[in-house]
Amino acid sequence: MRLAQKEVSFTGHAIECRVNAEDPDDDFRASPGTITAFVRPEGVRVDSHIYDTDAGYVVPPWYDSLIAKLIAHDRTEKPPS
């Protein structure tokens, strides 16, 4: 799909948050462990290999420490209340 720049419109604002299993006190090295609860927030896109039923899942130390990405989008930028 080819679009000219003038055909591209921007609507709203978005923010992405990465959730990692890392230890900030150990130079952000991977920090394996057991997930005891995982609840997906409503109204926010969650990209993850973890499911709501995965309590007890062990994050292994041999892979990327990324657990989930949360992406929130709204049509307008609202100041925090």
MOPAC internal coordinates of N, CA, C and O (Angstrom, degrees):
PM7 1SCF
backbone

  N    0.0000 0     0.00 0     0.00 0    0    0    0
  C    1.4368 1     0.00 0     0.00 0    1    0    0
  C    1.5222 1   108.23 1     0.00 0    2    1    0
  O    1.2310 1   121.33 1   -54.27 1    3    2    1
  N    1.2881 1   115.07 1   125.73 1    3    2    1
  C    1.4739 1   119.48 1  -179.84 1    5    3    2
  C    1.5238 1   109.21 1  -113.55 1    6    5    3
  O    1.2310 1   121.28 1   -51.68 1    7    6    5
  N    1.2970 1   115.17 1   128.32 1    7    6    5
  C    1.4574 1   121.38 1   178.14 1    9    7    6
  C    1.5143 1   109.09 1  -127.04 1   10    9    7
  O    1.2310 1   121.22 1   -34.67 1   11   10    9
  N    1.3111 1   115.27 1   145.33 1   11   10    9
  C    1.4566 1   119.86 1   171.66 1   13   11   10
  C    1.5295 1   107.29 1   -81.71 1   14   13   11
  O    1.2310 1   120.31 1   -26.00 1   15   14   13
  N    1.3185 1   117.01 1   154.00 1   15   14   13
  C    1.4612 1   120.56 1  -178.51 1   17   15   14
  C    1.5235 1   111.47 1   -54.50 1   18   17   15
  O    1.2310 1   119.87 1   141.00 1   19   18   17
  N    1.3272 1   117.85 1   -39.00 1   19   18   17
  C    1.4700 1   120.29 1  -178.23 1   21   19   18
  C    1.5260 1   112.09 1   -68.35 1   22   21   19
  O    1.2310 1   119.64 1   165.65 1   23   22   21
  N    1.3294 1   118.28 1   -14.35 1   23   22   21
  C    1.4595 1   121.90 1   178.21 1   25   23   22
  C    1.5351 1   112.50 1   -88.84 1   26   25   23
  O    1.2310 1   120.38 1   172.14 1   27   26   25
  N    1.3194 1   116.89 1    -7.86 1   27   26   25
  C    1.4601 1   121.73 1  -179.39 1   29   27   26
  C    1.5276 1   108.54 1   -92.42 1   30   29   27
  O    1.2310 1   120.70 1   -54.07 1   31   30   29
  N    1.3242 1   116.27 1   125.93 1   31   30   29
  C    1.4641 1   119.43 1   177.53 1   33   31   30
  C    1.5257 1   109.22 1  -119.32 1   34   33   31
  O    1.2310 1   121.28 1   -33.83 1   35   34   33
  N    1.3020 1   115.15 1   146.17 1   35   34   33
  C    1.4539 1   121.56 1   179.46 1   37   35   34
  C    1.5226 1   108.73 1  -104.58 1   38   37   35
  O    1.2310 1   120.65 1   -48.63 1   39   38   37
  N    1.3182 1   116.37 1   131.37 1   39   38   37
  C    1.4642 1   120.12 1   177.49 1   41   39   38
  C    1.5161 1   108.87 1  -133.32 1   42   41   39
  O    1.2310 1   120.89 1   -55.34 1   43   42   41
  N    1.3054 1   115.91 1   124.66 1   43   42   41
  C    1.4496 1   120.46 1   174.03 1   45   43   42
  C    1.5119 1   114.58 1    80.62 1   46   45   43
  O    1.2310 1   122.20 1    12.12 1   47   46   45
  N    1.3211 1   113.39 1  -167.88 1   47   46   45
  C    1.4544 1   123.03 1  -177.68 1   49   47   46
  C    1.5152 1   108.84 1  -137.33 1   50   49   47
  O    1.2310 1   120.74 1   -28.75 1   51   50   49
  N    1.3154 1   116.19 1   151.25 1   51   50   49
  C    1.4608 1   120.63 1   179.21 1   53   51   50
  C    1.5191 1   109.30 1  -140.02 1   54   53   51
  O    1.2310 1   121.42 1   -25.49 1   55   54   53
  N    1.3227 1   114.89 1   154.51 1   55   54   53
  C    1.4591 1   121.08 1   175.15 1   57   55   54
  C    1.5231 1   107.82 1  -141.05 1   58   57   55
  O    1.2310 1   120.86 1   -37.44 1   59   58   57
  N    1.3278 1   115.97 1   142.56 1   59   58   57
  C    1.4622 1   120.98 1   178.12 1   61   59   58
  C    1.5184 1   108.20 1  -119.16 1   62   61   59
  O    1.2310 1   121.27 1   -41.45 1   63   62   61
  N    1.3154 1   115.18 1   138.55 1   63   62   61
  C    1.4631 1   121.79 1   178.14 1   65   63   62
  C    1.5271 1   108.10 1  -126.07 1   66   65   63
  O    1.2310 1   120.64 1   -51.83 1   67   66   65
  N    1.3098 1   116.39 1   128.17 1   67   66   65
  C    1.4640 1   120.88 1   178.40 1   69   67   66
  C    1.5296 1   108.85 1   -99.40 1   70   69   67
  O    1.2310 1   120.76 1   -49.47 1   71   70   69
  N    1.3299 1   116.16 1   130.53 1   71   70   69
  C    1.4627 1   121.95 1   178.81 1   73   71   70
  C    1.5228 1   107.19 1  -106.15 1   74   73   71
  O    1.2310 1   120.68 1   -62.79 1   75   74   73
  N    1.3179 1   116.31 1   117.21 1   75   74   73
  C    1.4574 1   121.79 1  -176.62 1   77   75   74
  C    1.5285 1   111.66 1  -120.89 1   78   77   75
  O    1.2310 1   121.03 1   -30.01 1   79   78   77
  N    1.3235 1   115.63 1   149.99 1   79   78   77
  C    1.4614 1   121.53 1   173.64 1   81   79   78
  C    1.5278 1   106.91 1   -92.40 1   82   81   79
  O    1.2310 1   121.29 1   -97.31 1   83   82   81
  N    1.3301 1   115.14 1    82.69 1   83   82   81
  C    1.4635 1   121.54 1  -177.55 1   85   83   82
  C    1.5176 1   109.65 1  -133.22 1   86   85   83
  O    1.2310 1   121.28 1   -24.50 1   87   86   85
  N    1.3238 1   115.15 1   155.50 1   87   86   85
  C    1.4648 1   121.21 1  -179.97 1   89   87   86
  C    1.5313 1   109.05 1  -106.94 1   90   89   87
  O    1.2310 1   119.67 1   -72.21 1   91   90   89
  N    1.3374 1   118.23 1   107.79 1   91   90   89
  C    1.4651 1   119.96 1  -178.73 1   93   91   90
  C    1.5272 1   112.96 1   -65.61 1   94   93   91
  O    1.2310 1   120.11 1   157.56 1   95   94   93
  N    1.3290 1   117.39 1   -22.44 1   95   94   93
  C    1.4651 1   120.43 1   178.64 1   97   95   94
  C    1.5249 1   112.38 1   -82.44 1   98   97   95
  O    1.2310 1   120.32 1   173.82 1   99   98   97
  N    1.3340 1   117.00 1    -6.18 1   99   98   97
  C    1.4630 1   121.75 1   179.54 1  101   99   98
  C    1.5265 1   109.99 1  -124.90 1  102  101   99
  O    1.2310 1   121.14 1  -131.88 1  103  102  101
  N    1.3458 1   115.43 1    48.12 1  103  102  101
  C    1.4668 1   122.45 1   176.78 1  105  103  102
  C    1.5398 1   111.74 1    57.99 1  106  105  103
  O    1.2310 1   120.26 1  -147.23 1  107  106  105
  N    1.3288 1   117.10 1    32.77 1  107  106  105
  C    1.4689 1   124.08 1   178.19 1  109  107  106
  C    1.5250 1   112.79 1    57.92 1  110  109  107
  O    1.2310 1   121.01 1  -146.29 1  111  110  109
  N    1.3105 1   115.66 1    33.71 1  111  110  109
  C    1.4730 1   118.78 1   174.85 1  113  111  110
  C    1.5185 1   109.20 1   -72.96 1  114  113  111
  O    1.2310 1   121.19 1   -24.01 1  115  114  113
  N    1.3409 1   115.33 1   155.99 1  115  114  113
  C    1.4645 1   120.32 1   178.22 1  117  115  114
  C    1.5183 1   109.81 1   -54.50 1  118  117  115
  O    1.2310 1   121.17 1   -39.84 1  119  118  117
  N    1.3194 1   115.36 1   140.16 1  119  118  117
  C    1.4573 1   120.94 1  -177.56 1  121  119  118
  C    1.5240 1   108.67 1  -128.08 1  122  121  119
  O    1.2310 1   120.53 1   -92.66 1  123  122  121
  N    1.3285 1   116.59 1    87.34 1  123  122  121
  C    1.4638 1   119.24 1  -178.97 1  125  123  122
  C    1.5147 1   111.07 1   -65.07 1  126  125  123
  O    1.2310 1   121.56 1   -24.10 1  127  126  125
  N    1.3206 1   114.62 1   155.90 1  127  126  125
  C    1.4570 1   119.19 1   179.06 1  129  127  126
  C    1.5112 1   109.78 1   174.21 1  130  129  127
  O    1.2310 1   120.91 1     4.57 1  131  130  129
  N    1.3138 1   115.87 1  -175.43 1  131  130  129
  C    1.4569 1   122.35 1  -177.12 1  133  131  130
  C    1.5249 1   110.68 1  -100.13 1  134  133  131
  O    1.2310 1   120.70 1   -48.08 1  135  134  133
  N    1.3214 1   116.27 1   131.92 1  135  134  133
  C    1.4620 1   121.63 1   174.36 1  137  135  134
  C    1.5245 1   107.09 1   -81.63 1  138  137  135
  O    1.2310 1   120.67 1   -60.60 1  139  138  137
  N    1.3143 1   116.32 1   119.40 1  139  138  137
  C    1.4629 1   120.23 1  -177.93 1  141  139  138
  C    1.5249 1   112.41 1   -93.74 1  142  141  139
  O    1.2310 1   120.09 1   158.26 1  143  142  141
  N    1.3423 1   117.43 1   -21.74 1  143  142  141
  C    1.4682 1   121.45 1   177.02 1  145  143  142
  C    1.5166 1   108.65 1  -156.99 1  146  145  143
  O    1.2310 1   120.72 1   -34.02 1  147  146  145
  N    1.3255 1   116.23 1   145.98 1  147  146  145
  C    1.4621 1   121.14 1   177.59 1  149  147  146
  C    1.5257 1   106.79 1  -146.59 1  150  149  147
  O    1.2310 1   120.69 1   -69.47 1  151  150  149
  N    1.3267 1   116.28 1   110.53 1  151  150  149
  C    1.4650 1   121.50 1  -178.23 1  153  151  150
  C    1.5209 1   108.06 1  -120.80 1  154  153  151
  O    1.2310 1   120.57 1   -57.87 1  155  154  153
  N    1.3289 1   116.52 1   122.13 1  155  154  153
  C    1.4613 1   120.75 1   178.83 1  157  155  154
  C    1.5255 1   110.16 1   -79.41 1  158  157  155
  O    1.2310 1   119.92 1   -51.60 1  159  158  157
  N    1.3349 1   117.76 1   128.40 1  159  158  157
  C    1.4637 1   119.83 1   177.51 1  161  159  158
  C    1.5280 1   110.78 1   -71.99 1  162  161  159
  O    1.2310 1   120.56 1   -32.00 1  163  162  161
  N    1.3253 1   116.53 1   148.00 1  163  162  161
  C    1.4620 1   120.74 1   177.76 1  165  163  162
  C    1.5200 1   109.93 1   -80.23 1  166  165  163
  O    1.2310 1   120.51 1   -33.58 1  167  166  165
  N    1.3241 1   116.63 1   146.42 1  167  166  165
  C    1.4497 1   121.50 1   176.22 1  169  167  166
  C    1.5099 1   114.83 1    78.40 1  170  169  167
  O    1.2310 1   120.11 1  -172.42 1  171  170  169
  N    1.3292 1   117.39 1     7.58 1  171  170  169
  C    1.4577 1   122.35 1  -179.73 1  173  171  170
  C    1.5214 1   108.05 1  -129.07 1  174  173  171
  O    1.2310 1   120.61 1   -46.18 1  175  174  173
  N    1.3231 1   116.44 1   133.82 1  175  174  173
  C    1.4652 1   119.43 1   176.46 1  177  175  174
  C    1.5271 1   108.80 1   -74.18 1  178  177  175
  O    1.2310 1   120.98 1   -47.62 1  179  178  177
  N    1.3321 1   115.74 1   132.38 1  179  178  177
  C    1.4630 1   121.33 1   178.92 1  181  179  178
  C    1.5215 1   108.08 1  -123.59 1  182  181  179
  O    1.2310 1   120.63 1   -61.80 1  183  182  181
  N    1.3245 1   116.40 1   118.20 1  183  182  181
  C    1.4620 1   121.79 1   174.35 1  185  183  182
  C    1.5251 1   107.02 1  -103.50 1  186  185  183
  O    1.2310 1   120.57 1   -64.36 1  187  186  185
  N    1.3312 1   116.52 1   115.64 1  187  186  185
  C    1.4578 1   120.13 1  -177.35 1  189  187  186
  C    1.5200 1   110.18 1  -160.53 1  190  189  187
  O    1.2310 1   121.24 1   -24.34 1  191  190  189
  N    1.3050 1   115.24 1   155.66 1  191  190  189
  C    1.4630 1   120.28 1   172.77 1  193  191  190
  C    1.5256 1   110.86 1   -91.56 1  194  193  191
  O    1.2310 1   120.29 1   178.54 1  195  194  193
  N    1.3326 1   117.05 1    -1.46 1  195  194  193
  C    1.4607 1   122.49 1   179.18 1  197  195  194
  C    1.5305 1   108.80 1   -92.88 1  198  197  195
  O    1.2310 1   120.60 1   -41.25 1  199  198  197
  N    1.3089 1   116.46 1   138.75 1  199  198  197
  C    1.4609 1   122.18 1   177.78 1  201  199  198
  C    1.5197 1   109.58 1  -109.04 1  202  201  199
  O    1.2310 1   120.83 1   -19.62 1  203  202  201
  N    1.3339 1   116.01 1   160.38 1  203  202  201
  C    1.4731 1   120.93 1   179.79 1  205  203  202
  C    1.5232 1   111.43 1   -56.11 1  206  205  203
  O    1.2310 1   120.40 1   152.20 1  207  206  205
  N    1.3082 1   116.84 1   -27.80 1  207  206  205
  C    1.4645 1   120.99 1  -177.16 1  209  207  206
  C    1.5269 1   112.58 1   -90.17 1  210  209  207
  O    1.2310 1   120.06 1  -172.12 1  211  210  209
  N    1.3407 1   117.49 1     7.88 1  211  210  209
  C    1.4647 1   120.97 1  -175.20 1  213  211  210
  C    1.5286 1   114.17 1   -91.15 1  214  213  211
  O    1.2310 1   119.15 1  -158.40 1  215  214  213
  N    1.3293 1   119.22 1    21.60 1  215  214  213
  C    1.4659 1   119.24 1   174.98 1  217  215  214
  C    1.5244 1   106.63 1   -58.45 1  218  217  215
  O    1.2310 1   120.98 1   -48.56 1  219  218  217
  N    1.3039 1   115.73 1   131.44 1  219  218  217
  C    1.4539 1   120.43 1  -175.95 1  221  219  218
  C    1.5187 1   112.76 1   101.65 1  222  221  219
  O    1.2310 1   120.33 1   171.73 1  223  222  221
  N    1.3545 1   116.97 1    -8.27 1  223  222  221
  C    1.4652 1   121.24 1   177.43 1  225  223  222
  C    1.5210 1   108.69 1   -64.23 1  226  225  223
  O    1.2310 1   120.43 1   -44.11 1  227  226  225
  N    1.3177 1   116.78 1   135.89 1  227  226  225
  C    1.4622 1   121.60 1   179.08 1  229  227  226
  C    1.5252 1   108.72 1  -100.91 1  230  229  227
  O    1.2310 1   120.91 1   -57.21 1  231  230  229
  N    1.3320 1   115.86 1   122.79 1  231  230  229
  C    1.4650 1   121.60 1   176.16 1  233  231  230
  C    1.5213 1   106.74 1   -75.76 1  234  233  231
  O    1.2310 1   120.02 1   -63.31 1  235  234  233
  N    1.3419 1   117.57 1   116.69 1  235  234  233
  C    1.4683 1   119.47 1  -176.87 1  237  235  234
  C    1.5288 1   111.89 1   -77.46 1  238  237  235
  O    1.2310 1   119.63 1   -25.04 1  239  238  237
  N    1.3207 1   118.31 1   154.96 1  239  238  237
  C    1.4634 1   121.65 1  -179.06 1  241  239  238
  C    1.5305 1   113.94 1   -84.19 1  242  241  239
  O    1.2310 1   119.63 1   174.85 1  243  242  241
  N    1.3338 1   118.31 1    -5.15 1  243  242  241
  C    1.4632 1   120.86 1  -171.47 1  245  243  242
  C    1.5167 1   114.58 1   -93.39 1  246  245  243
  O    1.2310 1   119.34 1   177.34 1  247  246  245
  N    1.3112 1   118.86 1    -2.66 1  247  246  245
  C    1.4647 1   121.32 1  -174.19 1  249  247  246
  C    1.5211 1   110.93 1  -125.07 1  250  249  247
  O    1.2310 1   121.03 1     0.04 1  251  250  249
  N    1.3184 1   115.63 1  -179.96 1  251  250  249
  C    1.4617 1   122.75 1   175.57 1  253  251  250
  C    1.5318 1   108.82 1   -54.89 1  254  253  251
  O    1.2310 1   119.98 1   -40.21 1  255  254  253
  N    1.3098 1   117.64 1   139.79 1  255  254  253
  C    1.4639 1   121.68 1  -176.93 1  257  255  254
  C    1.5297 1   113.24 1   -80.83 1  258  257  255
  O    1.2310 1   120.00 1   179.28 1  259  258  257
  N    1.3467 1   117.60 1    -0.72 1  259  258  257
  C    1.4633 1   120.46 1  -179.35 1  261  259  258
  C    1.5230 1   111.04 1   -66.00 1  262  261  259
  O    1.2310 1   120.60 1   -55.88 1  263  262  261
  N    1.3215 1   116.47 1   124.12 1  263  262  261
  C    1.4584 1   122.21 1   178.71 1  265  263  262
  C    1.5257 1   110.29 1   -99.95 1  266  265  263
  O    1.2310 1   120.52 1   138.77 1  267  266  265
  N    1.3349 1   116.60 1   -41.23 1  267  266  265
  C    1.4637 1   119.67 1  -177.03 1  269  267  266
  C    1.5206 1   110.33 1  -160.55 1  270  269  267
  O    1.2310 1   121.48 1   -21.78 1  271  270  269
  N    1.3328 1   114.77 1   158.22 1  271  270  269
  C    1.4631 1   122.09 1   169.48 1  273  271  270
  C    1.5220 1   106.64 1  -122.61 1  274  273  271
  O    1.2310 1   120.67 1   -48.08 1  275  274  273
  N    1.3253 1   116.33 1   131.92 1  275  274  273
  C    1.4565 1   121.94 1   176.39 1  277  275  274
  C    1.5138 1   107.92 1  -110.15 1  278  277  275
  O    1.2310 1   120.42 1   -48.91 1  279  278  277
  N    1.3266 1   116.80 1   131.09 1  279  278  277
  C    1.4566 1   121.79 1  -179.56 1  281  279  278
  C    1.5203 1   108.46 1  -125.51 1  282  281  279
  O    1.2310 1   120.86 1   -59.80 1  283  282  281
  N    1.3211 1   115.97 1   120.20 1  283  282  281
  C    1.4597 1   121.28 1   178.70 1  285  283  282
  C    1.5230 1   108.44 1  -113.41 1  286  285  283
  O    1.2310 1   120.64 1   -40.20 1  287  286  285
  N    1.3261 1   116.39 1   139.80 1  287  286  285
  C    1.4583 1   122.11 1  -178.60 1  289  287  286
  C    1.5150 1   108.83 1  -139.85 1  290  289  287
  O    1.2310 1   120.86 1   -37.56 1  291  290  289
  N    1.3123 1   115.96 1   142.44 1  291  290  289
  C    1.4563 1   120.60 1   174.17 1  293  291  290
  C    1.5240 1   107.95 1  -144.83 1  294  293  291
  O    1.2310 1   121.20 1   -23.95 1  295  294  293
  N    1.3089 1   115.30 1   156.05 1  295  294  293
  C    1.4596 1   120.17 1  -177.25 1  297  295  294
  C    1.5336 1   112.71 1   -68.12 1  298  297  295
  O    1.2310 1   120.16 1   151.71 1  299  298  297
  N    1.3189 1   117.30 1   -28.29 1  299  298  297
  C    1.4554 1   120.57 1  -179.72 1  301  299  298
  C    1.5208 1   109.68 1  -132.28 1  302  301  299
  O    1.2310 1   121.24 1   -23.19 1  303  302  301
  N    1.3158 1   115.23 1   156.81 1  303  302  301
  C    1.4554 1   119.73 1   175.66 1  305  303  302
  C    1.5128 1   108.22 1   -87.58 1  306  305  303
  O    1.2310 1   120.18 1   -63.30 1  307  306  305
  N    1.3105 1   117.26 1   116.70 1  307  306  305
  C    1.4621 1   121.38 1  -179.26 1  309  307  306
  C    1.5289 1   108.74 1  -107.66 1  310  309  307
  O    1.2310 1   120.23 1   -42.97 1  311  310  309
  N    1.3171 1   117.16 1   137.03 1  311  310  309
  C    1.4678 1   117.91 1   176.40 1  313  311  310
  C    1.5264 1   109.76 1   -67.94 1  314  313  311
  O    1.2310 1   119.79 1   -30.06 1  315  314  313
  N    1.3393 1   118.01 1   149.94 1  315  314  313
  C    1.4736 1   120.24 1   179.06 1  317  315  314
  C    1.5282 1   109.88 1   -61.26 1  318  317  315
  O    1.2310 1   121.04 1   -35.76 1  319  318  317
  N    1.3186 1   115.61 1   144.24 1  319  318  317
  C    1.4719 1   118.95 1   179.33 1  321  319  318
  C    1.5093 1   111.20 1  -102.58 1  322  321  319
  O    1.2310 1   120.10 1   180.00 1  323  322  321

